[in-house]
Amino acid sequence: TGDIGIIWKSNGDDRDVLTCQSSGLYPAPEIKWEDKHGKNLNEVSETNLTRDENGLYSVEHYLKQDHDSKNQYICSIWHKYIEKPKRTRVAFTDGNAMIRLDDGEASPDL
């Protein structure tokens, strides 16, 4: 069923960005970034899609905006062989420390 994760990663412009990664899927999945209010952030995102020697896809989906420590960022991956989207949610401390919160479902305490 492939893997999903969110990491800090350089985007090649000497800037660290939130990156949602998925690997080991065929066909290629659909990926969406959104904030805790449900706002679609794909318009400020960039996707890098590669295929390995077995024909499986790896996707890196970069969120190209400055993070806000008062917001949360949710990456969702849809794939035809996965019953419901895989989701993961992250937030930031007041500094640049990113913390993975959960599976992307809304939490009333955050």
N, C-alpha and C positions, 0 to 999 in steps of 0.2 A: 504493500500500500504506500510505500515511499515515506520519506521523512519530511518534517516541517520544523523550521526553527527561525528565530529572529536573533540577529547579532548586530554588533557595531562593526562596520567594515569600511575601509577606505574605498571611495568610488573612483579613484584614479586622479582626482582633482585636488589631492592633498587635503581631503575633507572626510571626516568620518560621518557615515550616514546609517540610518536604520535599514537593515537589509533582511527581507524575508526570503528564506531559502527553502526550496523543495527539490528533492532528487529521487531518482528511481521510479519515475512514473511514465506510462505510455497510455494514451496519447498525452500531449502536454496539458498541464492543468491550467485553470484560470485562477489568477491571484488578484486580491483586492486589499488595499489599505483603507482603513477608516479610523476616525477618531472616536472618542467615547460618546459623542453625540450622534454618531451614525453618519457623519459627513464623509463622503467618498473622497479619498485623497489620491486617487490614481492619476489625476491631472498633474500632480506634482511628484510623480513617480516615473521610474525608468525600469525597463525589463531587459534582462540579459538571458537568452534562452540558448542552451547548448544540448547536444545529443551525444551520448557515449557510443562505444563500439557495439553495444548490444541493442541500440536503438531507443534506450530509455532517456528521458529528458531530465535535465537539471535546470532550474529556474532561479535566478536571483532578481528580486524586485526591490529596487532602491527607493526609499522615501526621501525625496530631495527637498526637504524643508527643515528649518531649525526646529528642534524639539522644544516643547513647552512642559515644564515640570508640573503644571496644573492639569495637563491633559493625559490621556492614555491612547495608545496606538494598537490597533487590532489588525492582524493579518489573517485573511481567510483564503483557503485554497479549496477550490472545487475541482472534482475529478469524476469522470463518469462511472468509475468503479468504487467510489467511496459514497456510502449512503447519505451522509450529511457533511457539510464543509468541515475541514480541519481548521481550527482557529487557535491563535495564541495572542495574548495581550501583554503589553509591557507598559511601564510607566518609568518616570525618572525621579530621582531624589532632587533636592535643590541644586546639587552639583551636576556632574555629567554621569553619575552612576545609573545604569539602566537595571531595572529589576523585572524579571518575568513574573507576572502575576498569576495567570491561570489560563484556562482554555478559551478565553475570549468572551465568556458570558458576562452580562452586566452584574456588577456587584454594588449594592446600595451603600457600602461603607467607603467607597473610593470615589 
